[in-house]
Amino acid sequence: MPTRPASPCPAPGCGADKLPGRRACADHEYMFPTTEPELRPSSTVRGYGYAWQRFRVWFIARHPICDYCKEQPTYDVHHEIPLRAGGKLLSEKDCRAACHSCHSRLQAKEKLEYPTGNRPPAKPQRIPAVFDPSRSS
């Protein structure tokens, strides 16, 4: 089956062919980033499973107004002690009601203190044992 001829690079003044399956030639690929979002793990994988979803609905029903601006309805549940710092996921004492704009502002501040966000700490890599002949009996 004949193959389709390569299309030209869309960069101004470039006559090179696009890379197969790419948006531009190798020299200009940086000018045309892909539009695919980064693959983010699901909320369940990130630790927010069914128990969290139920807790969130219950918490918002009990705290309908943002604790920070006292004007907007609650949309998010903010952990006062970040999970990364040892906060409890399902503790009413550790959580505060927040509208989306207040929560975004709080998260931005936290990202400066805890750069990895609410992701759990990385599990230590298991290093395979190396056979040491001097230790064998």
N, C-alpha and C positions, 0 to 999 in steps of 0.2 A: 504494500500500500504506500503511495507517495506521501511524504511528509510535507507539512505546510512550511513555506519559507519563513525564516525568522523575521519578526517585525523590528523596525528600527527603534532605537532608544528615544524616549520622549524628551530627553534633556535638550535644551536649546543648543543648536550647533553641533550636536553629536550625530554622527552617521553610523555608529557601531550597531551591531545587532544586539537585541535584548538577550539576556541569559534565559535558557529554557525554564519556563515556569516562574520567571521573575518579572518585575516591573520595569527594569532598566538594565543597562550594561553594567559590568563590574565597576567601572569608574564612577558611575552616577547612581548606583543603587541606594546610597544614603539619602538621596534627594526624594525618594519615593518610598517611604516606610510602609510596611504592611498595615492593613486596617484591622487585622485580627487582634482581639484583646488578649492580654496575657492569660494563660490558663490558670485559674485560681481554683484551689480545692473547694469542694462543696462545704456548706456550713457545718454539716455533720462531721466531715473530716477535720474541720478546724475546731471542733469541740462544742458546737452549738446544735445538738441533736434535738430529739423530740421533747426531752425533759426541759431544755432551755426554751423551746418554742411555747410550751405550756406555761412556764414560769413567766415569760415575757408578757403574754396575754393577760395573765392574772395580775402582774405588777402594774401594767398600764391601766387596767380597770381600777385598781386601788389608788393610783396616782395619776389622775387624768390631766393635770396641769404641770408644765415644766417647772422644776424646782429652781432653775437658774434665772430665767427672765420673768417668771410668774405670769406670762401672758398667753403663750402659745400652748396648744394641746401637746401632750406627750406623744412622741413618735418613737423615741429610742430609749433604751435602758443603759445608763452609764455606770460602769463599775468604778467606784471611788478608789479602790485599791485595784490597780490593773491586774488582770489574770497573770500576766508575765511576772508581776512582783509578788505573787502569792495570794491574790484575791480569790474569793470563793465565787464560783459561777452562779449558784442558785441561792445566794444569801441576800435577803431583803436589806440587811444592815449595810452590806457593801454596795448596794445599788441606789442610784438616784434617777428620778424621772427627768428626761431632757427632750426638748423639741429638736428637730433635725439640725437647725442652724447652731444651737448651743452645743449639741453633741459633736458636730463637725469641728467647732472651735476647740473643744476640750480634747478631741482626738489629735488635732494638729499639735497641741502643746505636749501631749503624751508621746507622740512620735519622736519628739526631740529628746525626751528622757529615756524612752524605751524604743530604740530604732526598729526593732522587729515587730512592733505592734502587739496584737493579742495572740500571736502565734505561740504555741507552747515551746519551751526551750528544746533545742535540737537534742535528739537522743544520742548518747555517745556511740560512736562507731565501734563495732565489735572487731577487735583486731585479732586475726587468726594466730593461734599459737604456732611458734616456729619450733620445729624439732631440734632439740639440743642433744646431741649424742652423748655429751658428758653427763647428762642427768639420767640417762637410761640405765636400768639395772641389768 
